[in-house]
Amino acid sequence: MSGKHFDRAAAGWDQQQSRVELAARIADGISSTLPLHKNMTALEYGCGTGLVGLTLAPKLAQLTAVDTSSGMLEVLARKIKEEKIANVTPLRLDLLQESLTERFDLIFCAMTLHHIKEAVQLLARFCDLLKGGGYLAVADLQAEDGSFHDAGADGIMHHGFHSEDLVKTVKGLGLHEVSAKEVHAIIKTSDTGVERPYPVFLLTGRK
Ligand SMILES: C[S@@+](CC[C@H](N)C(=O)[O-])C[C@H]1O[C@@H](n2cnc3c(N)ncnc32)[C@H](O)[C@@H]1O
């Protein structure tokens, strides 16, 4: 899906209950796996409308919420204003093109990695941006056969990932305490009425 697709989808993004539920499961998975605390500075990459980030922000000192879609960031900015949230800063940035000077105690990325062709390069960038002892959390689709997204959807760079391969990749990038577990399964119904689960993993590690 192109950036324009996400711009167009932004206004109705939170209306789809399955997305809200998935984000809640991912946020729960991060909270129950990592020792979040109120002194932590965090970066969320591919924050969308903030479904995951705004759930975790009350447990953190500061969250920089990054996305490349201005439409998504506008929805997030509206929520921040309406809900008077003081510790979340939306930022339009492509980390593969530009970097940040700040380093973070936590970086998380939910359902975004499969949109990034240079996924390993992005994971390496996350590792660079972590402080020593900082935590990484990446949630995405377990490898699937390409049936998850609608036919013709653009911007789908990976049909999910084998989480055990990503664990090896992230260990190779120098993180330790790396593991992955299933946090949710998205249920989709085929044209013939057959229900099928698409598991979502949460990978975590520490610099
Ligand atoms: C499937 S949505 C997930 C949004 C949010 N994390 C959630 O769970 O609701 C993917 C998000 O990644 C963003 N995105 C796509 N390509 C990106 C890139 N190269 N850099 C940063 N964000 C990107 C999209 O704009 C979109 O907001």
The ligand as an ORCA input file, in Angstrom:
! r2SCAN-3c Opt
* xyz 0 1
  C      -0.858     -1.456      8.927
  S      -0.537      0.187      9.436
  C      -0.279     -0.031     11.182
  C      -0.526      1.227     11.966
  C      -0.421      1.067     13.495
  N       0.898      0.615     13.885
  C      -1.494      0.132     14.022
  O      -1.135     -0.945     14.523
  O      -2.690      0.494     13.940
  C       1.082      0.498      8.817
  C       1.585      1.899      9.093
  O       2.932      1.987      8.614
  C       3.107      3.229      7.976
  N       4.222      3.099      7.038
  C       4.254      2.456      5.837
  N       5.467      2.543      5.289
  C       6.228      3.244      6.168
  C       7.600      3.669      6.184
  N       8.432      3.380      5.172
  N       8.048      4.366      7.250
  C       7.206      4.673      8.277
  N       5.912      4.303      8.332
  C       5.443      3.599      7.281
  C       1.789      3.508      7.303
  O       1.612      4.871      6.999
  C       0.814      3.004      8.371
  O       0.475      3.999      9.294
*
